[in-house]
Amino acid sequence: MDAEGHTARAGLQPDGRRHRLRFAVLGPVRAWRDGEQTGAGSPQQRALLAALLLRRGQTATAQELVDALWGEEPPQRALAALRTYASRLRKALGAEALISESGGYAIRLGPGTELDADTAAARAAEAEKATAAGDRARARELYDAALACWDGETLASVPGPYAENQRTRLEEWRLSLLEHRLGLDLQLGSHAEAVSELTALTAAHPLRERLRELLMLALYRAGRQAEALAVYADTRRLLAEELGVDPRPELAELQQRILRADEELARPAEETAPAHAAAFVRPAQLPATVPDFTGRAAFVAELSAQLLTAESRIMAVSAVAGIGGVGKTTLAIHVAHTARDRFPDGQLYADLQGAGHRPAEPKAVLGAFLRALGTPDPAIPDGVEERAALYRSLLAGRRVLLLLDNARDAAQIRPLLPGTEGCAALITSRVRMVDLAGAHLVDLDVMSPEEAMTLFTRIVGAERVGVEREAAMDVVAACGFLPLAIRIAAARLAARRTWTVSTLARKLADERRRLDELQAGDLAVKATFELGYSQLEDGQARAFRLLGLADGPDVSVHAAAALLDRDPEQTEDLLESLVDISLLESAAPGRYRFHDLVRLYARACAERDEPAAERTAALSRLLDFYLATAAGVFALARPGDRTVAHLAATEYPGLAFEDRAAALDWLFSEADCLLAGVEQSAKGDGLRRAADLLITAKDLADSGIHSLRYERAATAVRKAAQAAGDARAESRARIMLTHAQSVSGDLEAAERNAERALELTRSTEDPMVRGYALNDRSIIALFRQHYAEGERYCKQALEAFRADGNRPCEASVLCNLSRARLALGQTEDAIRLAEQGVAIYEEMGRTMRLANARYALAMALTGAGRTDEALDQLTQALAIFHDSRQPMWEGATHLRMAEAHLTAHRPAQAATHAEHALTLRVTGGDWRRGNVLMVLGRALDALDQTDRARACWQDALRIFEARKSPEAAEARSLLAPPTAA
């Protein structure tokens, strides 16, 4: 026999290596050889493979395997059949995999062989270790990874008693892992998301008390206390009926804690706090530390740890950068004081005055250091290099800490660094010293709200702050949580016993006077910023001023380029130079922001130093950029929509996007800035463009995330247009308000705005507004169950959009008309109209509007009892809504899926989708939430969870009664006790 034949017989690859084998039992039984799936054979052959795999390499006798495959009644030729199955497996897997010994068989799971059950066990073991170490987030990831090993039903379609027993065991294990992961979900605050999964699991495993306990806790933390208590009542009743026992003590205790509204129960477990570095004592030559030093624990620990590395490296250098007034010096001095016992040979300090007009010369600083180290004046050399050499020689073998405060740049620092083992340097600067080799860089941000309140309270006194805590928070927020500003404000209040905290808060509420109010004695926030501004070059100073004009929370490079009228590359260089000197912050790659007080200062500089015409032109360019770009996004998201043809012209260009995903990324990332620009522009000559920007950004109103902010911007434009007597801008703002208010469920306000917008079209003859307003009125009528009225408005809107040649909007109206016909009992007509809408959108391209059409078609199909077709349409719609960043529409789709499953008598699936709808929120505000609770209640009632069902209906009834909705009657009927027959 040749060598190749021998290796094949031995089950080896031609190069002598063993074949790589992978097996799966947590789902269908499958096998892979060298990455390619190999046939596992007939059901009995798969049963043999599973029985061998689950023995983890141990040999099973022939009789044991016969019993495993056939139980007490094996076929007459069972042993022969067993040998045939084994032979086929050996051929498929290789001779080295399946071994015959002692009259039985075994599969050796050696190196290069994987079994999904072993992978899951290893991940679960790692999860247990992470849990024990307090790393809950990592533990949750590992439990998820373990659960991901399952691919459907364990040992799917594998016959035999052994497989049945193992299927039960492995399913129990899976549920145990799920319980561990869900417990971690709740500890990490994901209770709202967990409710839907737990609802489905308790429906599938009604007697599993741990799942009930987790569901109770999740509901309670989600603010659904009545439902949480109802789960306990359902559980107690079910256990009594099925097993004749009471709930376990843990479940009963949880019920009592919920009844007591236990505060500890409402809070997820807190992550283990990071250990802080041990405190050290004070050095001798440093400025005094502030007695009320507050917060910054993480920075203190980080910098202290860096100073300790001076023992094991030539020199430890840490550079702290940040805006003026952020507390760099205070932090550095505090850290240096804690490190005294590590540097017994002395501590040197110098204020390098880098923010001023005349920064300290290294030569003078070295002279002062040499004197401090005992060098007489005649022995101090004249040149910088000679002084630096003597300085380093004196420090050789010593352990000295150097604090260099307020440095201008790295060039000023380099001659002052000791460069010897055991020494350390701590540097503060407004500039990030990226060019200082070997330095550990720290960017210091403003205080957290808690730290700010602590500092303010320490200076003012707990008694005064305690009675006006809300006003105190207003004060520190007005200070932008900047330590210097907080100290000044607190010092002013402490010196004025007749002032209340509210008095100070009112003074700081006026943005135009805020910087003037933040001064006390020789401390002034404005003076601190002035030092940095006075050193800017002309281009930097102009950029600083103009950037301060925009109202958005931050600015992108391209938006800044529009403001400055420069190309993006030049703009980015300018912005980065302002970041380097801490007058601007890099919020994220390509995005920049001011600290609130720096913005006020920048705006004051613009009003003082920038001509009014240039300020107006800069904001006009920014508005043009947003409108032109958003119009491009609108066109990509709604191919063929004529709306963009009716928008105001722009002079400054916008961005162009290759695909819809990139366009939506821009819209949602710019949402806050864009809507801030709408409000800001409504006050000036940009009123009409601001109204049109609302139209192009209308997807933000649907998102749920930005809906309230959008409505506020639309209200500002409406008010400004009304005051200016601009009917065109007012009508466009009103139709966008109608849309936003319909989404939020404020139907009365929405109808008023739609009606007024229609009235204004008599003078403006704006075809876009007319079509939109009529369509919105049809939607409002449908919400209110005024179906004939809704049908009438749909027909009028259809005429308006067809006259304008706006086919996508025509499709939208067809879908609304479908819903009206469905409610009027004309189901087949409703299906036909919705299919027409789907066809138009498919012709135009796959957009979010196609999802809306599929949603309408699914409602009609559900009404016709064609639930599987409806669910197919809804599944496709759900994917599009998800891609379009529309969680509210995702929630609405889950509601319709729940209704379809209820129609098909699948209550467990209906309950799961209803819970998803509650988690994601749905359009229509509380009214729509009430509808979801009604559906959820019906599903739970069908699952015999009657107490929780009634809790859902009670919540729905409260919502409907508060809104005087007609659905209240249905809720009352469901809650009414059954009448005797």
HUPERA-V967932 format. One record per pair of residues at least 12 apart in sequence whose ideal C-beta (glycine too) atoms are under 6 Angstrom apart, sorted by the first residue. I is the first residue (numbers start at 1). J is the second residue. D is the distance in Angstrom with one decimal. If there is no record, write none. Layout:
<<I | J | D> <I | J | D>>
This chain:
<<11 | 94 | 3.3> <11 | 95 | 3.8> <11 | 96 | 3.6> <18 | 112 | 5.5> <19 | 33 | 5.5> <19 | 34 | 5.6> <19 | 94 | 5.0> <20 | 34 | 5.3> <20 | 112 | 4.8> <21 | 33 | 5.9> <21 | 97 | 5.8> <21 | 113 | 4.6> <22 | 114 | 4.5> <23 | 53 | 5.4> <23 | 115 | 4.9> <24 | 116 | 4.6> <25 | 50 | 5.4> <25 | 53 | 5.8> <25 | 117 | 5.7> <25 | 155 | 5.9> <26 | 116 | 4.9> <26 | 117 | 5.9> <26 | 149 | 5.2> <26 | 150 | 4.5> <26 | 154 | 5.5> <27 | 151 | 3.2> <27 | 152 | 4.5> <27 | 156 | 5.9> <28 | 156 | 4.6> <29 | 46 | 4.2> <29 | 49 | 5.8> <29 | 50 | 5.0> <29 | 158 | 5.7> <38 | 92 | 4.7> <41 | 88 | 5.7> <43 | 159 | 5.2> <44 | 69 | 5.6> <45 | 85 | 4.4> <46 | 158 | 5.3> <47 | 69 | 5.1> <47 | 158 | 5.0> <47 | 159 | 5.7> <47 | 160 | 4.6> <47 | 163 | 5.5> <48 | 85 | 4.8> <49 | 89 | 6.0> <50 | 155 | 5.7> <50 | 158 | 5.5> <50 | 163 | 5.9> <51 | 68 | 4.5> <51 | 162 | 5.3> <52 | 107 | 4.5> <53 | 107 | 5.9> <53 | 115 | 5.9> <54 | 166 | 5.6> <57 | 108 | 5.4> <57 | 109 | 5.2> <59 | 101 | 5.7> <59 | 102 | 5.9> <59 | 104 | 4.8> <59 | 106 | 4.3> <60 | 104 | 5.2> <61 | 103 | 6.0> <61 | 104 | 4.1> <62 | 79 | 6.0> <62 | 103 | 5.8> <62 | 104 | 5.6> <65 | 82 | 5.8> <66 | 78 | 4.8> <68 | 160 | 5.7> <68 | 162 | 3.4> <69 | 160 | 4.7> <71 | 161 | 4.4> <86 | 105 | 5.5> <116 | 149 | 4.6> <119 | 149 | 5.5> <120 | 146 | 4.5> <120 | 149 | 4.0> <123 | 142 | 5.2> <123 | 145 | 4.7> <123 | 146 | 3.9> <124 | 146 | 4.5> <124 | 177 | 5.9> <126 | 142 | 5.0> <127 | 139 | 4.7> <127 | 142 | 3.6> <127 | 143 | 4.6> <130 | 142 | 6.0> <134 | 272 | 4.3> <136 | 184 | 5.3> <136 | 187 | 5.5> <136 | 188 | 5.7> <139 | 184 | 5.7> <140 | 181 | 6.0> <140 | 184 | 4.3> <143 | 177 | 5.7> <143 | 180 | 5.5> <143 | 181 | 3.8> <146 | 177 | 5.6> <147 | 177 | 5.6> <150 | 174 | 5.9> <154 | 167 | 5.0> <154 | 170 | 4.4> <154 | 171 | 5.8> <155 | 167 | 4.9> <179 | 210 | 5.1> <182 | 194 | 5.7> <182 | 214 | 5.2> <186 | 217 | 5.7> <186 | 218 | 5.9> <187 | 268 | 5.4> <187 | 269 | 4.1> <189 | 268 | 4.2> <191 | 218 | 4.4> <191 | 221 | 3.9> <191 | 222 | 5.3> <192 | 222 | 4.8> <192 | 919 | 5.2> <193 | 919 | 5.7> <194 | 218 | 4.6> <195 | 218 | 4.9> <195 | 222 | 5.9> <195 | 915 | 5.2> <196 | 912 | 5.5> <196 | 915 | 3.2> <196 | 916 | 4.9> <196 | 919 | 5.9> <198 | 214 | 5.6> <198 | 215 | 4.1> <198 | 218 | 5.8> <199 | 911 | 5.1> <199 | 915 | 4.8> <200 | 912 | 4.2> <202 | 215 | 5.5> <203 | 908 | 4.1> <203 | 943 | 5.0> <206 | 238 | 6.0> <209 | 248 | 5.4> <209 | 251 | 5.6> <212 | 231 | 5.9> <212 | 235 | 4.8> <213 | 251 | 5.2> <213 | 254 | 5.8> <215 | 231 | 5.5> <216 | 228 | 4.5> <216 | 231 | 4.9> <216 | 254 | 5.7> <220 | 258 | 5.3> <226 | 951 | 4.2> <227 | 948 | 5.4> <227 | 951 | 4.5> <228 | 258 | 5.4> <229 | 258 | 6.0> <230 | 947 | 3.9> <230 | 948 | 3.9> <230 | 951 | 4.0> <231 | 948 | 5.5> <232 | 255 | 4.4> <233 | 947 | 3.9> <234 | 945 | 4.6> <234 | 947 | 4.7> <234 | 948 | 5.6> <235 | 247 | 5.5> <276 | 297 | 5.6> <276 | 301 | 5.0> <277 | 301 | 4.4> <277 | 304 | 4.1> <277 | 305 | 5.8> <279 | 338 | 5.4> <280 | 338 | 3.9> <280 | 339 | 4.8> <280 | 340 | 5.9> <280 | 341 | 5.6> <281 | 340 | 4.7> <281 | 341 | 5.5> <282 | 337 | 4.2> <282 | 340 | 5.1> <283 | 340 | 4.0> <283 | 347 | 3.4> <285 | 347 | 4.8> <285 | 349 | 5.7> <286 | 333 | 5.8> <286 | 336 | 5.3> <286 | 347 | 5.5> <286 | 349 | 5.2> <287 | 333 | 5.7> <289 | 333 | 5.2> <289 | 334 | 5.1> <289 | 337 | 4.8> <290 | 330 | 5.7> <292 | 458 | 4.3> <293 | 334 | 4.9> <294 | 451 | 5.7> <294 | 454 | 4.9> <294 | 455 | 4.1> <295 | 447 | 5.7> <295 | 451 | 3.1> <296 | 331 | 5.5> <299 | 331 | 6.0> <300 | 335 | 5.7> <303 | 318 | 5.4> <303 | 335 | 4.6> <304 | 335 | 5.9> <306 | 318 | 4.7> <306 | 440 | 4.9> <307 | 339 | 5.0> <307 | 424 | 4.9> <310 | 422 | 5.7> <310 | 424 | 4.1> <314 | 421 | 5.3> <315 | 418 | 6.0> <315 | 419 | 5.7> <315 | 423 | 5.4> <316 | 424 | 4.1> <317 | 425 | 4.8> <317 | 438 | 5.9> <317 | 439 | 4.5> <318 | 426 | 5.4> <318 | 440 | 4.6> <319 | 427 | 4.4> <319 | 433 | 4.5> <319 | 439 | 4.7> <319 | 441 | 5.4> <320 | 332 | 5.8> <320 | 428 | 4.8> <320 | 442 | 4.8> <320 | 444 | 5.6> <321 | 429 | 5.5> <321 | 432 | 4.5> <321 | 443 | 5.6> <322 | 444 | 3.6> <322 | 582 | 5.6> <323 | 582 | 4.6> <323 | 595 | 5.5> <324 | 528 | 4.0> <324 | 529 | 6.0> <324 | 532 | 5.9> <325 | 482 | 5.1> <325 | 484 | 3.2> <325 | 525 | 5.9> <325 | 528 | 4.8> <326 | 444 | 5.2> <327 | 483 | 3.9> <328 | 428 | 4.0> <328 | 444 | 5.6> <329 | 405 | 5.3> <329 | 428 | 5.5> <332 | 403 | 6.0> <332 | 426 | 5.2> <332 | 428 | 5.0> <336 | 401 | 6.0> <336 | 403 | 5.0> <336 | 426 | 5.8> <343 | 399 | 4.9> <343 | 400 | 5.8> <343 | 401 | 4.0> <345 | 398 | 3.9> <345 | 399 | 4.9> <345 | 400 | 5.1> <346 | 400 | 5.0> <347 | 401 | 4.5> <348 | 369 | 5.5> <348 | 402 | 4.9> <349 | 403 | 4.6> <350 | 365 | 5.0> <350 | 404 | 5.8> <351 | 405 | 4.9> <351 | 406 | 5.6> <352 | 404 | 5.9> <352 | 406 | 5.4> <352 | 407 | 4.8> <352 | 412 | 6.0> <354 | 406 | 5.0> <354 | 407 | 4.7> <354 | 408 | 3.1> <355 | 406 | 5.9> <355 | 531 | 4.2> <359 | 408 | 4.4> <362 | 384 | 5.8> <362 | 415 | 4.3> <362 | 416 | 6.0> <363 | 384 | 4.7> <365 | 416 | 5.9> <366 | 387 | 4.0> <366 | 391 | 5.6> <367 | 380 | 5.6> <369 | 391 | 5.9> <370 | 391 | 6.0> <373 | 394 | 5.0> <384 | 415 | 5.8> <388 | 415 | 4.7> <392 | 419 | 5.6> <395 | 418 | 4.5> <395 | 420 | 5.1> <395 | 423 | 5.8> <396 | 420 | 5.1> <399 | 422 | 4.2> <400 | 423 | 5.0> <401 | 424 | 5.4> <402 | 425 | 4.3> <403 | 426 | 5.0> <404 | 427 | 4.7> <405 | 428 | 5.1> <407 | 427 | 5.4> <407 | 429 | 4.1> <409 | 431 | 5.7> <410 | 433 | 4.8> <410 | 435 | 4.9> <410 | 436 | 4.3> <430 | 581 | 5.3> <430 | 582 | 4.1> <431 | 580 | 5.5> <431 | 581 | 5.3> <432 | 580 | 5.7> <446 | 481 | 4.1> <446 | 482 | 5.4> <447 | 481 | 4.6> <452 | 476 | 4.0> <452 | 481 | 4.6> <452 | 486 | 5.7> <453 | 476 | 6.0> <455 | 486 | 5.4> <456 | 472 | 6.0> <456 | 476 | 5.4> <456 | 486 | 5.5> <456 | 490 | 5.0> <459 | 490 | 3.7> <459 | 494 | 5.7> <460 | 490 | 5.1> <460 | 493 | 5.3> <460 | 494 | 5.4> <468 | 501 | 4.0> <468 | 502 | 5.8> <471 | 501 | 4.3> <471 | 502 | 4.4> <471 | 505 | 4.5> <472 | 501 | 5.2> <474 | 505 | 4.3> <475 | 489 | 5.7> <475 | 504 | 5.6> <475 | 505 | 5.1> <478 | 508 | 3.9> <480 | 595 | 5.5> <480 | 596 | 3.8> <480 | 597 | 4.7> <482 | 597 | 5.9> <485 | 518 | 5.1> <485 | 525 | 5.1> <488 | 518 | 5.0> <488 | 520 | 4.7> <488 | 523 | 5.2> <491 | 520 | 4.6> <492 | 520 | 5.0> <511 | 600 | 5.9> <514 | 600 | 6.0> <515 | 600 | 5.7> <525 | 597 | 5.9> <529 | 601 | 4.4> <532 | 583 | 5.4> <540 | 577 | 5.8> <543 | 564 | 5.7> <543 | 574 | 4.6> <544 | 602 | 5.4> <545 | 602 | 5.9> <545 | 605 | 4.9> <545 | 606 | 3.9> <545 | 610 | 5.1> <546 | 563 | 5.2> <546 | 564 | 5.8> <546 | 618 | 4.9> <548 | 599 | 5.3> <548 | 602 | 2.7> <548 | 603 | 4.2> <548 | 606 | 5.6> <549 | 606 | 5.6> <549 | 619 | 5.9> <551 | 676 | 4.3> <551 | 680 | 4.4> <552 | 673 | 3.2> <552 | 676 | 4.3> <553 | 672 | 5.3> <554 | 587 | 4.7> <554 | 591 | 5.1> <554 | 593 | 3.7> <555 | 592 | 5.6> <556 | 590 | 5.9> <556 | 591 | 5.5> <557 | 571 | 5.7> <557 | 572 | 5.0> <557 | 590 | 5.1> <562 | 621 | 4.6> <562 | 622 | 5.0> <562 | 625 | 3.7> <562 | 652 | 5.7> <563 | 618 | 5.0> <563 | 622 | 5.0> <575 | 592 | 5.0> <621 | 652 | 4.5> <623 | 677 | 6.0> <623 | 681 | 4.9> <623 | 686 | 4.7> <623 | 689 | 5.4> <624 | 650 | 4.1> <624 | 651 | 5.7> <624 | 652 | 3.6> <625 | 652 | 5.4> <625 | 654 | 5.6> <626 | 674 | 5.2> <626 | 677 | 5.3> <626 | 693 | 5.9> <627 | 650 | 5.4> <627 | 689 | 5.3> <627 | 693 | 4.8> <628 | 650 | 4.5> <628 | 653 | 5.8> <628 | 654 | 3.0> <629 | 654 | 3.3> <629 | 655 | 4.7> <630 | 693 | 6.0> <630 | 696 | 3.8> <630 | 697 | 5.2> <631 | 644 | 5.2> <631 | 647 | 5.8> <631 | 696 | 4.9> <632 | 654 | 5.8> <633 | 663 | 4.2> <633 | 667 | 5.0> <634 | 696 | 4.4> <636 | 660 | 4.9> <636 | 663 | 4.6> <637 | 847 | 5.6> <638 | 808 | 5.3> <638 | 847 | 6.0> <639 | 844 | 4.6> <639 | 845 | 4.3> <640 | 807 | 5.5> <640 | 808 | 5.4> <640 | 844 | 4.5> <641 | 808 | 4.5> <642 | 804 | 5.5> <642 | 805 | 5.8> <642 | 806 | 4.0> <643 | 768 | 5.8> <646 | 768 | 4.4> <647 | 692 | 4.5> <648 | 688 | 5.1> <648 | 689 | 4.9> <648 | 692 | 5.0> <668 | 885 | 5.5> <671 | 700 | 5.3> <671 | 706 | 4.8> <674 | 697 | 5.9> <675 | 709 | 5.2> <675 | 713 | 4.5> <678 | 690 | 4.8> <678 | 693 | 5.3> <678 | 694 | 6.0> <678 | 713 | 4.3> <679 | 713 | 5.1> <679 | 716 | 4.6> <682 | 716 | 5.0> <682 | 717 | 4.5> <682 | 720 | 4.0> <687 | 720 | 5.8> <687 | 726 | 6.0> <687 | 729 | 5.1> <688 | 729 | 4.9> <690 | 717 | 5.2> <691 | 717 | 5.2> <691 | 729 | 4.3> <691 | 732 | 4.2> <691 | 733 | 5.0> <694 | 714 | 5.5> <694 | 736 | 4.4> <701 | 739 | 5.6> <701 | 740 | 4.3> <701 | 743 | 5.6> <702 | 886 | 5.6> <703 | 886 | 5.9> <704 | 887 | 5.2> <704 | 888 | 3.7> <704 | 921 | 5.3> <707 | 743 | 5.7> <710 | 740 | 5.4> <711 | 740 | 4.1> <714 | 733 | 5.5> <714 | 736 | 4.7> <714 | 737 | 4.5> <714 | 740 | 5.8> <717 | 733 | 4.1> <718 | 733 | 4.0> <718 | 734 | 5.9> <718 | 737 | 6.0> <721 | 733 | 5.7> <727 | 760 | 4.8> <727 | 763 | 5.4> <727 | 764 | 5.1> <728 | 764 | 4.8> <731 | 757 | 4.6> <731 | 760 | 3.8> <731 | 764 | 5.8> <731 | 769 | 4.7> <734 | 753 | 4.3> <734 | 756 | 5.5> <734 | 757 | 4.0> <735 | 757 | 4.8> <735 | 769 | 5.5> <735 | 772 | 4.5> <735 | 773 | 5.4> <737 | 753 | 4.6> <738 | 750 | 4.7> <738 | 753 | 4.4> <738 | 754 | 4.3> <738 | 776 | 4.5> <742 | 779 | 5.9> <743 | 923 | 5.2> <744 | 925 | 5.1> <745 | 924 | 4.5> <745 | 925 | 2.8> <745 | 927 | 4.9> <747 | 780 | 5.4> <747 | 783 | 5.7> <750 | 780 | 5.7> <751 | 780 | 5.1> <754 | 773 | 4.9> <754 | 776 | 4.7> <754 | 777 | 4.9> <757 | 769 | 5.6> <757 | 773 | 4.4> <758 | 773 | 4.6> <767 | 804 | 4.6> <770 | 800 | 4.9> <771 | 797 | 5.7> <771 | 800 | 3.9> <771 | 801 | 4.6> <771 | 809 | 5.9> <774 | 793 | 5.3> <774 | 796 | 4.8> <774 | 797 | 3.7> <774 | 800 | 5.9> <775 | 797 | 4.2> <775 | 813 | 5.5> <777 | 793 | 4.5> <778 | 790 | 4.7> <778 | 793 | 3.7> <778 | 794 | 4.5> <778 | 816 | 5.1> <782 | 819 | 5.6> <787 | 820 | 5.1> <787 | 823 | 4.3> <787 | 824 | 5.2> <790 | 820 | 4.5> <791 | 820 | 4.2> <794 | 813 | 5.4> <794 | 816 | 5.3> <794 | 817 | 4.1> <797 | 813 | 4.7> <798 | 813 | 4.8> <807 | 840 | 5.6> <808 | 844 | 5.7> <808 | 849 | 5.9> <811 | 837 | 4.2> <811 | 840 | 3.8> <811 | 841 | 5.4> <814 | 833 | 5.0> <814 | 836 | 5.1> <814 | 837 | 4.1> <815 | 834 | 5.6> <815 | 837 | 4.2> <815 | 853 | 5.1> <815 | 856 | 3.7> <817 | 833 | 5.3> <818 | 830 | 4.5> <818 | 833 | 3.9> <818 | 834 | 4.0> <818 | 856 | 5.1> <818 | 860 | 5.6> <819 | 856 | 5.9> <822 | 860 | 5.1> <822 | 863 | 5.1> <827 | 863 | 5.1> <827 | 864 | 4.9> <830 | 860 | 4.0> <831 | 860 | 4.5> <834 | 856 | 4.6> <834 | 857 | 3.8> <834 | 860 | 5.1> <837 | 853 | 4.1> <838 | 853 | 4.5> <838 | 857 | 5.7> <841 | 853 | 5.0> <848 | 884 | 4.1> <851 | 877 | 4.1> <851 | 880 | 3.7> <851 | 881 | 5.1> <854 | 873 | 4.4> <854 | 876 | 5.4> <854 | 877 | 4.1> <855 | 877 | 4.8> <857 | 873 | 5.2> <858 | 870 | 4.2> <858 | 873 | 4.0> <858 | 874 | 4.6> <858 | 896 | 5.8> <862 | 900 | 4.8> <862 | 903 | 5.8> <867 | 900 | 4.7> <867 | 903 | 5.2> <867 | 904 | 4.2> <870 | 900 | 4.7> <871 | 900 | 5.2> <874 | 893 | 5.5> <874 | 896 | 5.6> <874 | 897 | 5.0> <877 | 893 | 5.4> <878 | 893 | 4.8> <887 | 920 | 4.8> <888 | 921 | 5.4> <888 | 923 | 5.2> <890 | 920 | 5.0> <891 | 917 | 4.5> <891 | 920 | 3.5> <891 | 921 | 5.1> <891 | 922 | 3.9> <892 | 922 | 4.6> <892 | 923 | 5.3> <894 | 913 | 4.5> <894 | 916 | 4.1> <894 | 917 | 4.0> <895 | 917 | 4.3> <895 | 922 | 5.8> <895 | 932 | 5.3> <897 | 913 | 4.3> <898 | 910 | 4.4> <898 | 913 | 3.9> <898 | 914 | 4.2> <898 | 935 | 4.9> <899 | 935 | 5.9> <902 | 938 | 5.9> <907 | 939 | 4.4> <907 | 942 | 3.6> <907 | 943 | 5.1> <910 | 939 | 3.9> <911 | 939 | 3.9> <911 | 940 | 5.9> <914 | 932 | 5.6> <914 | 935 | 5.0> <914 | 936 | 3.8> <917 | 932 | 4.8> <918 | 932 | 5.6> <926 | 959 | 4.9> <927 | 963 | 5.7> <930 | 956 | 4.3> <930 | 959 | 3.8> <930 | 960 | 5.3> <933 | 952 | 4.5> <933 | 955 | 5.3> <933 | 956 | 4.0> <934 | 956 | 5.0> <936 | 952 | 5.1> <937 | 949 | 4.3> <937 | 952 | 3.7> <937 | 953 | 4.5> <953 | 971 | 5.3> <953 | 974 | 5.0> <953 | 975 | 5.3> <956 | 971 | 5.0> <957 | 971 | 4.0>>
